[in-house]
Amino acid sequence: MISDEDKERVRQAIDIVQLVGETVELRQRGREFWGCCPFHHEKTPSFKVDPATGLWHCFGACSEGGDVFKYVMKRENLSFPDSIRYLADRAGIELAEDRSASRGPRKNRLIEELTLADDYYHTMLMRGRGEGPTAARAYLAGRGFGSDVCRRWHLGYAPGRGSLVAHLRERGYSPKEMIAANLAVERSGRLADWFYDRAMFPIHDEQGRTIAFGGRILRPANNAPKYLNTRDTTVFNKGRHLFAYDRAKEAMAATGTAIVCEGYTDVIAMHEAGFTNAVAALGTAFRIDHIRLMERQRVSRIICMFDGDEAGQRAAERAVQFLDKTSASMACVVLPDGRDPMEFLSSHDASAMQKQLDRAVPLMDFVFSKRLASYDLSAPGRRVKALDEMAQLLAPLKHSVLLDEYATQLADALGMDAAETKRVIREKPVKASEPGAPRRREAASAPSAAAAPPASGDEDDYVPMPDDYVPAEAYGDGNVAPVAAIPAGGGSFSVSRMLSGDERMQVAVEHELLSMLAAMPDEVRSYADRLADVMWVDSRHEGMAWAMLATPEGTSPADVVAAATAVEPDAPQILSSGRVVSSMGMDTHEKVAFLVDSVELYSCKRRVREIKSRLRQAGDAGGENAEALFEQATSLQKRINALTKKLSSVVEQ
């Protein structure tokens, strides 16, 4: 479990403007930065980043907002804990969980060790003498990878015979650290290199750091695999990493397309030809985690370049199970004569490869055509057998909305009844799911969050507020942000018919006031006594306000946000949504006074309504208590009139 201390260390280490600026063109306006929202298409910048508070918010269609963790969760499609781990890796911070869970060398230490190994292998390839390095250079040159390509991709040669072990030992690495990085293995009581006489392909994480290797054998050997990969370690998991993802992710984001190849040399050849959005799985079948990794770059299309052999067909069929688990369309390309991308590009230029990519067919169409072509469908019994085998292939999609389409397609191909075909598919058991595949969850129905405007005459008139200072939600147009807590009741509800017009207005003003308090805490502190008398609509807002006001004078906005987050996990999203801070037309003191007056106004009006309700319930038996309530209501009404007059004069200016 990640501690609060580690979370805070990571938050303070990240420059949110730099983080967002990696994918969003930001322009400074006063103390804030603005750009087009990366989470939906827009032409007019509505995306705000405040470096002082460390918060961001979109005032456009998606209305998302929060802190650095929420931004990474959205951008990279990560869970909250994984967003902390992602940013910790970026900042070079080792989390306490890494030290306790691994019970071995520190993560950063392993990456440093792997980087040294990478440099060693590369030096052996480029400068090594003897039969081994010469064979490695000849192998790579035979695939069109000259010295320039080898340098760009930092390719290498592993001589084995304990040479890497000796090299790392000289630099202070222990046997335990070498084994933990899977650079060495203990054999007969002695430490030996894991990779021996192989051409080496370094594998990087998405930040470009060396975390593993793939090694291609140069000379046949008994019981030796053609390719040998690093085993899973503290820093590497073959089911969650992709070869060249660090190089391909920007092109994926720019084109919206990812190309998945089957081998290291295929990916390198594709990149060298200009197809820089190509990646490959790492010694394992294509998995759902690989798709999730590509989805972080908002890809809308995944093109699988499977080999034309039986293994490629099986890979395509395994990928079918992911069709309903991604919003990206999945297509397939098989190159002419069963060639792989490297072989094709050795005799064709990039334009010829582009033509092949343009001819990519939907993955399911490819699987159907290949599988059905292998059946003899001339007799009914053979068609039944084909249906049985194809149903097993489609069984992972039995609960998918795609089933109707694919079942009909299969029924038409086999000349069978569509309903019967669908029944057979649904009755087929699904084979054991791959590791890491998400479990299906039923979506819970939720009430509409749209807020209905109050019936005419039900609410008192309210003071109009200028668009520059109050969000549009406050005008009762039905697009009201949700309030996620009920005072003293737990649970959650949306700002709908449950809230009156005054309550909806007050919620909007509370958001603005809290955002101002986060950005400029010392400007709001003088109003603490008045805020103590406010009847808050959202109990979370009250807790956040007092947590922020309790910080010492001079506390930075980022630390004030942290104080609010300590009492309310949703604080970053709430505090990021304010517009008043960046609005023009008033100075800071005027803005604060305007918001405090507004929140007090709506609080007073709600108190008056509450008193009226109590008086109606008391009836003629109210006695002295009723008289006290009446006096209180009269006093509140005077305050309402004064605040209304004051705020109206501000709006008219």
N, C-alpha and C positions, 0 to 999 in steps of 0.2 A: 504494500500500500504506500502511496506517495504521501509524504508528510506535508503539513501546511508550510513548514519552514522551507522545504525544497521547492514547493510551488511558488513561494514568494521570491526565492532566489532566482528562479527562472524568469518570473515576471519582470523583476527589476533589471535583468540582464538583456532583455529584448527591446530594441528600438522599434516601436510600432510603425513609425513612418518608413523606416528602412524595410521592414518586413512587408508592408502593404505595397510599397513602391516597387517591389520586385515584379509585380504583375499588374499594377495600376499606375497610370501616369497621374501624378499628384501635382497640384499647384497650390502654393501657399496663399491664403487669404487671412491677413492678420495673424492670429495665433494658431490658426487651424490650417489643415490641408484638405483640398477637395479634388475629387475625380469621379469618373464614371464607375458605377457599381460593378464589381467583378462577378456578381451573382445573378444578374439579369441584364438583358440588353437595354441600353439607353443611350441617347445622344446628348442629353444635357446632364452635366455632373450633379449628382445628388448625394454623393458618398463622402462623408466627413470623417477625418481623422484628427484627433486632438492629442498631440504629443504630451501635453502636460498631465492629462488624466490617464493616458494610455488606452483610450476608448475610441471606437469607431461606430458609425451608424449610417444606414442608408435611408434617406427620406423619400425614396422613390417607391417602386412597385413592391419590392420584397420586404421593406421595413425591418430588415435585420440589423442587429447591433450587438455590441459587447466589447470584450477585452481581447488581448492577444490570443488567449486560448480559444475563445469562441471563433475568432477569425481563422485560425489554423484548422479548427474542427470543420468549418464550412469549406475552406479552400482545399484542404487535403482529404476531406471525407474521413475524419478520424473521430474516435471516441474522446471524451474529455481526458482520461488518464493518458491516452496515447498522444494527445496534443501536447501535454506537458513533457512527455518523453521526447517527442519530436523537437520541441524548442530547447530542451536540455541538451540534446545532441548538437543542435545548431550552435549553442552558446558554449559548448565544451564543459558542461556541468555534469558531474557524476551524481546521480541520485542515490539516496540511501538504500533504496530497494535493489539497485544494481549491486551494491557491495554485499548486501545480506543474502540476496537470492543466488548469486552466482557462486558464492563460497570459493572463489578463485581470484585470478588476477583481475584488476580493474579493467573496465571496458576501454577506457582511453589508452591504457597501457597495451592492450591487445591490438588496437588499431595502429599504434605507433610501431609495434613489432611487425605487423603485416605490411606496413608501409616500407619498413626496412627490407623485408623479404622481397617486396615488389621491386625495389631499386636493385637488389642483388640479382634477381632473375633477369632484369632488363640489361644490366651490365654484362652478365654472362652471354646473353644473346648478341649484343652489339659489339663486344670486345673479346669475348672468349675465343680461345684457340683449341683446336682438336676436333676429333670426329663428331662429338656431340653437338657443340654450337654450330658447326658447319652443317650438320644434318637439319638442325632447327631452322637455320636461315634458308636452306634449300627448300624445306617444306613450305615455309611461309612465302618465299618467292614464287613457288609453283602455284600458289593461289593468288598471285598478283599483289602480294604485300611486300613491297620493297622497303628499304631502310626508312623512308619518310613515313610510311604507314606504321611501321613498327615503333617509331618514335612517338607518333601521335597517339597511338593506342597503348604505348608502354608495354609492348609484348615482351616475352622473356623466354629464358631457357633454364630448366631445373636440372643441374648435373647429378644430383643425388649423392650417394656415397658419403653422407654425413657432412657435406660441404656447407649447407645452410645452417645446420646445427652448430658447427664450429664458428661460422660467421656471427650468429646471434649470441652465442656464448661469449664471444669476445666483447660484445656490446652490452653485456650485463644481464642477458635474459636467462631465466632459469629453465630447467627441463619442464617444470610444471606449466610455465607460461607458454613454452613452445607446443606442448601437447594441447593446452587449452585453445590455442589458435589453430590447431590441426595442421601445423607446419612440420610436426615431428610425431613419431610414434615409437613406443618402446617395444623392441623385439629382442627376445632372449637376454633380457636384462640390460640391453644397450639402447641408446637413443639413436634413431635413424630418421632420415628425411622422409616425409610423407610423399613428396613428388620426386620422381626419379626418371631422368632421361626423357623429359617431355617439353614440348613447346607450351609456354604458359600464357594464359589469358587472365589478366587481373580483373576482378569483379569489385565494383564500387557500390557504396550506398548512394542515396539520392543527393547527398552533399558532395559526392566525388571522392570519398575516402575509401581506401582499400580495405575490404572486409573479407575477401575470399579469393580463390583462384580456381580456374579450370585448366587442366593439363591434358594435352593431346599426345598420345604415345607416338614415338618416331620410328621405332623398330618393333616388329611383332615379338611378343614374349608370352610364355605360357601363363595362362590364367590371368593375364593383365588386361583390364578393360581399355577399350580404345580411348575413352575420355574418363578422366578421374577428376572429381570435384572435391572441394573442401566439404567436410561433413558439417552439419549444423553446429554452431558454436554460440557463445554469448552474443556475438555481434553479427552473426549470419544465419539466415534461415532460407534454404533454397526454395521453399514454397511461398516465400513472401518477398523475394527480391527478383529483379529482372536484370539481365545483362544489358548494359548501356542505358539503363533508365535515366541515370544522371545526365547523359548527353542528349537523350531523346525527349525529355519532359517538356522543354520549351517548345520544340517543334510540334509535339502532341497538342499543347495548349493553343498554339497558333493555327494549326490546321484542323483541329477537332478530330484527327484521325490517328490511330496507332496501328503499326504494322508489326505483327508477331511472327518471327522466324523460328526455325528449329535449332540453329547452331550459331556459335560465336563467329565463325568466318562469314556466315551469311549476313549477320548484322553489320560486321565491319565493311563488307563489300557494299551493302545498301547505303550505309552512311557515306562512304567514299564516293558513291555515285550521286549523292545529293538527297537521298531519302533518309533524312536525319531523325525521323520519327519511328525508326525500327528498333525493336528489342527482341530478346529471346528468353525463354524459361531456362532454368539452370539445373540441368540434370534431373528434371522431374516433369511430370505431366503438367499441362496448363491448368491452373487452379483458380478458384474464385478470388483468392487474395491477390493474384496477379491482375485480375480484372479490376478489383477495388483500387489497386495501385494506379492503374491507368485512369480510372474514373476521377482521381484527384485532379487530373489535368483537364477535366470537363470534356473528355473525348466523347464524340457522338457516334463514332464508327470504329470498329476493330476489324482489321483485315488479317486473317490468318493465312500465312504462306506455308501450308503443309506440303511435305514431299509427296510425290505421286505414288509412293510405294504403299505396301500394306500398313506399315507403321504410321504413315501420314494419315491414312484412312481412319485408323483407330484413334489417332489424336483428334481428328475432326469430330468423330462420333462422341468422344468424351466431352468435347466442348459444347455439345448440344444441351447438356444439363444446365448450362449457364444462361441460356437464351432469355429466360424469364427473370433472371436475377440482376440484370443490368439494363439501364435505359439506352445504352449504346446498341446500335445495330451491329450484328456480327456477320461478316462475309468471309469468303474463302477464295483463294487463288491457287491453282496448281499449274506450274509452269510447263511449257511444252517438253515432250520427251522425258518427263519425270525428272528434269534437272532442278537443282536447288538454286537459290538466288545467286550464290557465288559463281556457280557454273554458268548460269545464264548471262550474268554480267561480264563474264570473261570474254564473251563473244558478241555481246549486244550492248548498245549504249543506253543511257538513262531514259531516252524517249521510248525505246522499245519496252523497257520495264514499266514505264508509266502506262503504256497501252495495256499491258497485262493487268495492272492494278485497276485500270478503268473497267476491265471485264470481270471484276470480282462478282461472284454470285452469292446470294444469301446462303449462309452456312447450311441451313436445313435443306435447301434445294440441292446443294452439292452432296450432302450425305444421302439424301433420297436417291439421287441419280446413280451414285456409285454403288450403294447397297442393292438397289433394285435391279441394277444391271447384272448382278451376280446370281440372280434367281432365274430359274426356269418357271415361268408363270403360265405355261400352256395347259396345266391341269388344275382343277379346283383344289385337290389335296396339296399341291405345291404352293398354291396361293395362300392356303391356310397356314402352312409352315412359314411362309414369308411374313404373314401377318403376326404370327407368334413372336418371331425374332425382332421385327420392327417395333412391336408393342413394347418389348423390353427396352429398346432404345429410347422410346418416347415416355416410358414410365415416370422418369423424373419430372415430367411436365404435366402429370395427371391432374394437378390442382391449378394449373396455370390458365390464364385467360387465352393463351395461345393454343390450347388443346383443340378447340373446335376447328381452327384453321388447318392444323397439321393432321388431325384425324381425317378431315374431309379430303385433304390432299392425298393421304395414304389410301383411303377408300377408293378414290377415283383411279389411282394407279393400279390397284389390285382388282378393281371391278367388284367391290363389295359394298355392303350397306354402311353408310357413315355412322349411324347410331350404334350398330354392332361393333364397328371398328373402335369407336370411342369406349364402348363397354369393355372390350378386351384390354385396351390400354389401361383403363382405370383399375382393372382387376390384377394387373401385373404388379408384383412386389418390386419396390425400388431397391436396387442393390445398395450396399453400405455406402453412405455418403463419404466423400473425401474429407480429410482432416481440415478443420477450419471453415467448412461450409456452414452458412447461417441456418439456424432452425427456423422453420416457417411459423409465423405468429399470426393469429387472427387479428385483424384490425378492429379496434374497438370503435363503435359508433360514437360520435361526439355531437353535441348540439351545435347549431350554427352560432358563430361568434358575431354575426351581424346584429347591430343594435337598432332596435326600432325607435324612432323618435317619439317623444311623449305626445299623447293626445292633446289636441288644442285645448288650452285653458287649464291643463293639469299642473303646469309649472308656472312659477313667478317669472316675470321678465328678467332677463339677465343682461349684464353690461356687455356690450359688444367689444371685442378685443381686436386690435390690428393684426393683419396676417403676418406682419414682420415679427411679432412677438409671441404668438400662440399658435401651436400646430393646428392644421385643418381639422383634426379629429375633434377639437373642442367645439366645433360649430354644429354638432348634432347631425352630421350628414350620414350617419350610419356606419362609417368606417372608423370605429373606435378601437383603440388598442386594448387588449385584454388585461384584466386585473387578476392576478394569480393567487390571491389569498383572501380569505374571509376572516375578519377579526374574531378571535376566540373560537373559531369553528373548524379550523383546518380545512382541508379539501381545496377545491378550486372552482372558479366560475368565470364566465366571460361577461364583458360589459354589454349586456343585452337588455331585455325588458326588466331585468332585476335592478337596474340602476335608473335613477331619475335623471332628468336633464341636468340638474345642478350637480349631481354626483359625477356625471360624465364630465362636466366642465371642470370640476375640482380635481378629478383624476389627472386630466391633461395638465392642469396648472401644477399639481404636485410633481409630476414628471419634470416639468420645466424648472421648478424651484430646486429640486434635488440635483438636477444637472448643473444648475448654477452653483449650488453648494459644493459640488464635487470639483468644479473648475476653478472657483474663486471662493474658497471656504472663509477666508478672513473678511470678505465683504458681507457675508451673511451672518456672522457671529453676533453682531449687535442686535439682531432681531430674535435672538433665542427666547427671550421672555414672551414675545408675542406668539411665537410658534408653539410655546408650551400650552397655550390655550386653544390651539387648533384641534378640531375634531376631524382626524384624517379618515379618508374613505378607505384607504388600503393600509392595513396594519403593518405591512412590510415597509411602506414608505416612512411611517413614524419611527420604526426601529432603525432604519438606515439614517434618517435625519439626526437622531440623537447619537448614533455611533460616530457620525462625521463631525457633529458639533462638539463631541467630547474630545476630539484630537486637540493637541496644544496649538496655540497660535503660531503661525509660521510653518505648519506642516505642509508638505508638498501635496499637490492635487493627486498624484499617483498613490501616495500613502493614505490620503483621505478615502480614495476609492477602495483601497485594501481594507480599511476599517469598516466600510459599508458591506463589503463582500464577506467579511468575517461573520456578520450577523444575518446576511441574506445572500445566498449563492447566486440569485438572479440579478444582483446589483449591477454588474457591468452592462447587461442588456438594458436595464431601466435607465441607468445614468447616461448611457450613450445617446439617448433619443431626444435630448433637449435641443431646441433651435434658438432659444433666446440668447444664449452665450454668443453666438456668431452673428446675430442680427444687427442691423444698422439702425440708427435713428435715436438711440438713447445711450447715455453713458452707463457705466457699470452700476453706479449707485441708483440711477433711475430704474434700471432693469430689475434690480433686487427689490426695491421698494414696490414696484409695480406688481411683482409676483407675490410678495408677502401680503400686500393689500388684497390681491385677487383670491388667494387661498383663504384668507380670513373672511372675505365676503361670502364665499360659498359655504364655508364652515358655519358662519352665523345664520345663513338662510336655512341650512339643514337643521340647526339647533331650534330655530323658530318653528319649523315644521314638526319637529319632534315634540316640542312643548304643546303645540296645538293638538297633536294627537293625544297627548296625556290629558289635556283639559277635556277633550271630548269623551274620553274614557271615564274621567272622574265625574262628569255631569254636575248636577246640583249639589252632590255630596262632597264636593272638593274642599269647601271651607277655606281655612287659612292657607293650606297648601296650594289651593287653586289661585289664591290671591298672589302668593309669592311667585308662582309660575307666570302669572299674567304680567307682573312687574318685570320679571326677567325677560319675557318676550318683548315688552315695550322697550327695554334698554337695548336689547339686541337689534330691534327694528331701527332704532335711532342710529346705531352703529352701521347698519346696512345702508341706510340712507346717506350717511356721511361718506362711506366707502364708494357707493355707487356714483355719487357726485364727483368725488375725487378721480375715480378711474375714467369716468366719462370725459372729464376735462383733459385727461392725458390722451385719450383716443382722438379727441377733436383737434389736438395741437398738430 
